[in-house]
Structure formats: C-alpha cells, structure tokens
Amino acid sequence: METIVFILMVLVAIGFLLKLTWSRFRIVAATAGLCALFTGAALPWAVEQSRTQIADWLADPALMLDTAVVLTLEVVVQMAFCLLAVHVRTAGALRSSTLRWYRALRLFPGVLLFPVLFSILVAVIFSFPGVSFELIGWGTAVGVLAAIPVGSRLLLRLLPEEEVRLELLFLVEALIAVLGIVATVNGRTAVVAESPVDWSALAGVLALAAAGASAGLLVRRWRLRRTRRRIKS
C-alpha cells in the first residue's frame, strides 16, 4: 500500500508540473509561492504526526473513499482540459464559452499537490531528528518555492511540443485514476459475487441509456439540418 501511495504521489507531482507548462511564468511563480506558504504554514500539524497515525489514515475506509472522490474529480478536470485543448487546436470557429472554459481549465493546476507537500514535510521531519522544526519547515518551503518553477520550465524545455505534453498529461492522469482506485479500495470488495441480479434496476438502466442515445441522435440530426439550411441560404 505504501509503495502504491508513493507512486501516486510522484505521478501527482509530475502532472502538476506538466500542467504548469501551459502557464506564464508569473502564474507559475505565484503558484510556487502559494505552495511554499502552505508548506511552511502546515508545520504545526506536521510535527504532531507519527508513522502509526499515517498508517491508520491509510487503513481508514471512510477517509480513503473521501480521498478517492477528490482524486476522481481532479482527474476528470485535467482530462477535460486535455480533450478541450485538442478541440481548440483542431476545430475551426470556436464559441466564446468554449474558449472561456479552456482558459479556466488551463489556469487550474490541481489541488492534490497539497496533500503531497504535507506528506513530504512529514517525511523530512522524520528524516532529520534533532533539527529545529522551524528550520525544517521553512527550509522545505524554500525548496518547494524553487523546485516548482525549475521543474515546470525543465519539462517545458525537454518537451517543447505541446501535443506530446498533452498526451503525457492525459496518460499520467489515467495512471493516477487507476492507482487511485487500487489505493483507496484497500483490499475491500464492493459487490458480493453471489448476489442475485435486480432485473428491474437493469431494465431501468437500459431504458435510460436508450433514451439518452435517442435524444442525442435527435439533437445531432437537428443540428445537421440547421447547419445545412445555413449553408444553402
């Protein structure tokens, strides 16, 4: 479990830095300052943690399920940015609302890095026993302040092609989603293998799917007809 969580934290950090490659340097600097301030301000809570308490958190089903919800929402947002960025570059005329959504998603680097920073701070405290907590906390904050701009600019230098960065970000988010499921389920099963099939519920789901598909088909045909009329006129 700890290995999976560690890999998940590394992927979250990579995705965060990749997302910042689409931002201007002043936004990157402001984001780094916010993360450094959070790291320093989290010191009073970090010094109260212990390895036993962290292990208890990882074994808490309710907490892990809440974490899974946040993780899933962020993955959806980042994947939506990737798909919308491809649409912006391949489509012709774009609506103003589409551009507004693209710019808003581009400015959102993610919130999962904050738990990662807290975990890094706790790990640094455990690694340097006897050293002043203030020195460790604000020293780690300075390291975060320097690492975020350097890391994002280094990724931008190594991957100057925007298409490659979009593909990599999408794959990283997909891996985060998969590992997040593995880490948050924590060995529990949600379905009993021998439970009977609820045919009424299954029929309801199929009916909703058929209704949604029919509505989508009708809307698409209506839009195509309207587009053809505009072209003819």
Protein Blocks (a to p, Z undefined) as FASTA:
>chain_A
ZZmmmmmmmmmmmmmmmmmmmpcfklmmmmmmmmmmmmmmmmmmmmmpcfklmmmmmmmm
klmmmmmmmmmmmmmmmmmmmmmmmmmmmmccdcfklmmmmmmmmmmnbjklmmmmmmmm
mmmmmmmghiafklmmmmmmmmmmmmmmmmmmmmmmmmmplklmmmmmmmmmmmmmmmmm
mmmnnopafbdfkbccdfklmmmmmmmmmmmmmmmmmmmmmmmmmmmmmmmZZ
